Amino acid sequence: MGPLARTGMGVALACGVLVTAVSIGQSSDNSDKSDQSNNKEISKGPYVALGDSYTSGPKIPPQTATPAGCDRSGRNYPALVAKELGLKAADFRDVSCSGATISDLTTPQSTGNGTNPAQLSALNTDTRLVTLGIGGNDIGFSSMITKCVGTGTLFKLAERVTDITDKAPCEEKYTSGGTDKVAQKISATGDRLARTLTEIQRRAPEARVYVVGYPSILPAKGTRCGRGLPIAPGDVKFLREKQQELNTMLGERARAAGATYVDTFTPSAGHDACSPAATRWIEPLKPSSPAAMVHPNERGEQGMANAVLSTVKS
């Protein structure tokens, strides 16, 4: 997704799936030697990073994107993973881009400040490591957050009112008529993701694929986020549940395609956008660290990198 600086109150979730394809070293009776062998195979690369803004890291310095409209950081999680694995510059390509949807993986993406080539064009039969973060823009999560923030301002005096803690005007909008519109979009996105994973396997047949979910954006406990994210109390719960549904879909599609799911939601618990500035991974509407609104800061990108590396090395 594109950074919120370009979308006004819109919060680009750039929620995406993270896909990592890695070659497999042969097993050994000695676990230490096996780990060393696996890491040696991984470090050979090449590594290609695909995805939207949760991958690209908008506003996290340094911004190194080509085109500039992709808002790609030199400190995003793919760059941190590549550094940890000791990859040479020639063996690492980051083609992630803010605002990307699944269709932008196979067709060029216009950013308003340059055009990003179809992301899957970076893959080939030599590719050994691939990360993909995608899906949030496909379900329209940016628009959801924007609308939920708008309705949430009606409850800015919630601390003085005791009978509205269960109100969820945004949820009512998205589930009116007995139809869960968000669930429908998640299902349709899953179908597109399945086809994408098949295409990744076709283009990079010597790779193992890891699909990684999204870090926690909203808190598990508490009824509100306050001024940082003025969302109605019931809608905090609703949006968190929808994010979990998206992550669940990503895990199911990963396993169905023979890939491994990497959980970033669990390790990010307590580091959501409503947590203290010193510990949060996701910035609120007014970031206190260099990052786009409701996007990972550098701490969040490091946390996502750690989750990927832990799974890749296990």
C-alpha positions as CSV (number, residue, x, y, z in Angstrom):
1,M,0.0,0.0,0.0
2,G,1.0,3.6,-0.4
3,P,2.0,5.6,2.7
4,L,-0.8,7.6,4.4
5,A,1.0,10.8,3.6
6,R,-0.3,10.4,0.1
7,T,-3.7,9.0,1.1
8,G,-4.8,11.6,3.7
9,M,-6.6,9.9,6.6
10,G,-6.4,6.7,4.6
11,V,-4.3,4.2,6.3
12,A,-2.5,1.9,3.9
13,L,-2.2,-1.4,5.5
14,A,0.0,-2.8,3.0
15,C,-0.8,-5.9,4.8
16,G,0.8,-8.4,2.9
17,V,1.9,-11.9,2.8
18,L,5.5,-12.6,3.1
19,V,6.8,-15.3,0.9
20,T,10.3,-16.7,1.3
21,A,11.7,-19.3,-1.0
22,V,14.8,-21.0,0.1
23,S,17.0,-23.9,-1.1
24,I,17.2,-26.9,1.2
25,G,20.5,-28.2,2.5
26,Q,20.8,-32.0,3.0
27,S,20.1,-33.3,6.5
28,S,23.0,-34.4,8.8
29,D,23.2,-36.5,11.9
30,N,24.8,-33.5,13.7
31,S,22.2,-30.8,14.1
32,D,24.9,-28.0,14.3
33,K,26.4,-29.2,11.0
34,S,22.9,-29.4,9.5
35,D,22.2,-25.8,10.5
36,Q,25.5,-24.7,9.0
37,S,24.7,-26.6,5.8
38,N,21.3,-25.1,5.5
39,N,22.6,-21.6,6.2
40,K,25.3,-22.1,3.6
41,E,22.8,-23.1,1.0
42,I,20.5,-20.2,1.9
43,S,23.4,-17.7,1.8
44,K,24.1,-18.5,-1.9
45,G,21.0,-16.7,-2.9
46,P,19.8,-15.1,-5.1
47,Y,17.1,-13.5,-2.9
48,V,14.2,-11.6,-4.4
49,A,11.8,-9.6,-2.1
50,L,8.3,-9.0,-3.4
51,G,5.4,-7.2,-1.7
52,D,3.6,-4.0,-0.7
53,S,4.4,-1.3,1.8
54,Y,4.6,-3.6,4.9
55,T,7.5,-5.0,3.0
56,S,8.9,-1.9,1.4
57,G,9.0,0.2,4.6
58,P,7.8,3.7,3.5
59,K,9.4,6.7,5.3
60,I,12.0,4.5,7.1
61,P,15.4,5.9,6.1
62,P,17.2,5.5,3.9
63,Q,14.6,5.4,1.1
64,T,16.4,3.6,-1.8
65,A,13.5,2.7,-4.1
66,T,13.6,2.7,-7.9
67,P,11.1,4.0,-8.8
68,A,10.9,6.4,-5.9
69,G,7.1,5.9,-5.7
70,C,7.6,2.5,-4.3
71,D,8.8,4.0,-1.0
72,R,11.4,1.2,-0.4
73,S,13.7,1.4,2.6
74,G,17.2,0.2,2.9
75,R,16.2,-0.9,6.4
76,N,13.1,-2.9,5.7
77,Y,12.9,-6.5,6.7
78,P,14.1,-7.9,3.3
79,A,17.3,-5.8,3.6
80,L,17.8,-6.9,7.2
81,V,17.3,-10.6,6.3
82,A,19.8,-10.3,3.4
83,K,22.3,-8.6,5.7
84,E,22.0,-11.3,8.3
85,L,22.4,-14.1,5.7
86,G,25.5,-12.4,4.4
87,L,24.2,-12.0,0.9
88,K,26.2,-10.0,-1.6
89,A,24.5,-7.1,-3.3
90,A,24.4,-9.0,-6.6
91,D,22.4,-11.8,-4.9
92,F,19.6,-9.5,-3.4
93,R,16.8,-7.8,-5.3
94,D,14.0,-5.9,-3.5
95,V,11.2,-5.1,-5.9
96,S,8.5,-4.5,-3.3
97,C,6.3,-1.5,-3.8
98,S,3.8,0.6,-1.8
99,G,0.3,0.1,-3.0
100,A,0.9,-3.2,-4.6
101,T,-1.9,-5.8,-5.0
102,I,-1.6,-9.4,-6.2
103,S,-2.2,-8.2,-9.8
104,D,0.9,-6.0,-9.6
105,L,3.0,-9.2,-9.2
106,T,2.4,-10.0,-12.9
107,T,1.8,-6.6,-14.4
108,P,3.6,-3.2,-14.1
109,Q,2.5,-0.9,-11.3
110,S,2.2,2.8,-11.8
111,T,3.0,4.6,-8.6
112,G,2.5,8.3,-9.5
113,N,6.3,8.6,-9.3
114,G,7.5,6.0,-11.7
115,T,6.4,2.5,-12.8
116,N,7.5,-0.6,-11.0
117,P,8.0,-3.6,-13.3
118,A,5.9,-6.7,-12.7
119,Q,7.4,-8.1,-9.5
120,L,7.5,-11.7,-10.5
121,S,9.7,-10.8,-13.5
122,A,12.6,-10.7,-11.0
123,L,12.3,-14.4,-10.4
124,N,14.2,-17.1,-12.4
125,T,15.4,-20.6,-12.1
126,D,18.4,-19.5,-10.1
127,T,16.3,-17.9,-7.4
128,R,16.7,-19.5,-4.0
129,L,15.1,-17.0,-1.6
130,V,11.9,-15.0,-2.2
131,T,9.8,-12.9,0.2
132,L,6.4,-11.7,-0.7
133,G,4.1,-9.5,1.4
134,I,0.8,-9.0,-0.3
135,G,-3.0,-9.1,0.3
136,G,-4.0,-6.2,2.4
137,N,-4.7,-3.9,-0.5
138,D,-6.7,-6.6,-2.3
139,I,-9.2,-6.7,0.6
140,G,-9.3,-2.9,0.8
141,F,-8.0,-2.7,4.4
142,S,-6.8,0.9,3.8
143,S,-10.4,2.0,3.1
144,M,-11.6,0.0,6.1
145,I,-9.2,1.7,8.5
146,T,-10.1,5.1,7.0
147,K,-13.8,4.6,7.5
148,C,-13.4,3.1,10.9
149,V,-11.3,6.1,12.1
150,G,-13.9,8.4,10.7
151,T,-16.8,6.8,12.6
152,G,-14.6,6.4,15.6
153,T,-14.2,10.2,16.1
154,L,-17.8,10.2,17.2
155,F,-16.6,8.4,20.3
156,K,-13.7,10.7,21.2
157,L,-15.3,11.3,24.6
158,A,-15.6,7.6,25.3
159,E,-13.9,8.0,28.6
160,R,-16.8,10.0,29.9
161,V,-19.5,7.6,28.5
162,T,-20.0,4.1,30.1
163,D,-22.6,2.6,27.8
164,I,-20.8,2.5,24.4
165,T,-18.0,0.1,24.9
166,D,-19.7,-2.4,22.7
167,K,-20.5,0.0,19.8
168,A,-19.1,-1.0,16.4
169,P,-20.5,1.3,13.7
170,C,-17.8,0.2,11.2
171,E,-18.6,-3.5,11.8
172,E,-22.3,-2.8,11.2
173,K,-21.4,-1.2,7.9
174,Y,-19.3,-4.1,6.6
175,T,-21.8,-6.8,7.9
176,S,-25.1,-5.2,7.0
177,G,-27.7,-7.5,5.5
178,G,-26.2,-10.5,7.2
179,T,-23.3,-10.6,4.7
180,D,-19.7,-10.3,5.9
181,K,-18.2,-8.3,3.0
182,V,-14.7,-8.4,4.4
183,A,-14.8,-12.2,4.7
184,Q,-15.9,-12.4,1.1
185,K,-12.9,-10.3,0.0
186,I,-10.5,-12.4,2.0
187,S,-11.8,-15.6,0.4
188,A,-11.4,-14.1,-3.1
189,T,-7.9,-12.9,-2.3
190,G,-7.0,-16.4,-1.1
191,D,-7.9,-17.7,-4.6
192,R,-5.7,-15.2,-6.3
193,L,-2.9,-15.9,-3.8
194,A,-3.1,-19.6,-4.6
195,R,-2.5,-19.0,-8.2
196,T,0.4,-16.7,-7.4
197,L,2.1,-19.3,-5.3
198,T,1.8,-21.7,-8.2
199,E,3.4,-19.2,-10.5
200,I,6.2,-18.5,-8.0
201,Q,6.9,-22.2,-7.9
202,R,6.9,-22.4,-11.7
203,R,9.4,-19.5,-12.1
204,A,11.6,-20.5,-9.1
205,P,11.3,-24.3,-9.0
206,E,14.4,-24.8,-6.8
207,A,12.9,-22.7,-4.0
208,R,11.0,-23.4,-0.8
209,V,8.3,-20.8,-0.1
210,Y,7.4,-19.3,3.2
211,V,4.2,-17.2,3.5
212,V,4.4,-14.8,6.4
213,G,1.5,-13.0,8.0
214,Y,1.0,-9.5,9.4
215,P,2.1,-8.2,12.7
216,S,-0.5,-7.0,15.2
217,I,-1.9,-3.6,14.4
218,L,-4.5,-3.3,17.2
219,P,-4.4,-4.4,20.9
220,A,-5.9,-7.6,22.2
221,K,-7.1,-6.0,25.4
222,G,-8.7,-2.7,26.1
223,T,-11.7,-1.0,24.4
224,R,-10.0,1.9,22.7
225,C,-6.7,3.3,21.3
226,G,-7.4,6.9,22.2
227,R,-6.2,9.7,20.0
228,G,-3.6,7.7,18.3
229,L,-6.2,5.7,16.5
230,P,-9.7,7.1,17.3
231,I,-11.7,3.9,16.4
232,A,-14.9,3.0,18.2
233,P,-14.3,0.4,20.9
234,G,-16.2,-2.4,19.3
235,D,-14.5,-1.7,16.0
236,V,-11.0,-2.2,17.5
237,K,-12.1,-5.8,18.2
238,F,-13.7,-6.2,14.8
239,L,-10.7,-5.0,12.9
240,R,-8.3,-7.2,14.9
241,E,-10.5,-10.2,14.2
242,K,-10.5,-9.3,10.4
243,Q,-6.7,-9.1,10.5
244,Q,-6.5,-12.5,12.2
245,E,-8.9,-13.9,9.5
246,L,-6.6,-12.6,6.8
247,N,-3.6,-14.2,8.5
248,T,-5.4,-17.5,8.9
249,M,-6.2,-17.5,5.2
250,L,-2.6,-16.8,4.4
251,G,-1.5,-19.8,6.5
252,E,-4.0,-22.1,4.9
253,R,-3.1,-21.1,1.4
254,A,0.6,-21.5,2.2
255,R,0.2,-25.0,3.5
256,A,-2.0,-26.0,0.6
257,A,0.7,-24.9,-1.8
258,G,3.4,-26.8,0.1
259,A,4.8,-23.6,1.7
260,T,5.5,-22.8,5.3
261,Y,3.6,-20.0,7.1
262,V,5.6,-17.6,9.3
263,D,3.8,-16.0,12.1
264,T,4.6,-12.3,12.9
265,F,1.4,-11.7,14.7
266,T,2.3,-13.6,17.9
267,P,5.7,-12.0,18.4
268,S,4.3,-8.6,17.8
269,A,1.8,-8.9,20.7
270,G,2.0,-5.8,22.9
271,H,3.8,-3.9,20.1
272,D,0.7,-2.7,18.3
273,A,0.0,0.9,17.2
274,C,-1.7,1.7,20.5
275,S,1.3,0.6,22.6
276,P,3.9,3.0,24.0
277,A,6.1,4.8,21.5
278,A,9.3,3.1,22.9
279,T,8.0,-0.4,22.3
280,R,5.5,-0.3,19.4
281,W,6.2,-1.9,16.0
282,I,3.4,-0.1,14.2
283,E,3.0,3.7,14.2
284,P,-0.4,5.4,14.9
285,L,-1.9,8.3,12.9
286,K,0.8,10.6,14.1
287,P,4.1,8.6,14.0
288,S,6.7,9.3,16.6
289,S,9.3,7.4,14.6
290,P,10.1,7.6,10.9
291,A,7.4,5.5,9.3
292,A,4.1,5.9,7.4
293,M,0.9,6.0,9.5
294,V,-0.2,2.6,10.6
295,H,2.8,1.0,9.1
296,P,5.8,-0.8,10.7
297,N,8.6,1.4,12.0
298,E,12.2,0.2,11.9
299,R,11.6,-1.8,15.1
300,G,8.7,-3.5,13.4
301,E,10.7,-4.3,10.3
302,Q,13.4,-5.8,12.5
303,G,10.8,-7.9,14.3
304,M,9.4,-9.2,11.0
305,A,13.0,-10.0,9.9
306,N,13.6,-11.9,13.1
307,A,10.5,-14.0,12.5
308,V,11.5,-14.8,8.9
309,L,15.1,-15.7,9.9
310,S,13.9,-17.8,12.8
311,T,11.7,-19.9,10.5
312,V,14.2,-20.1,7.6
313,K,17.0,-21.3,10.0
314,S,14.8,-23.8,11.9
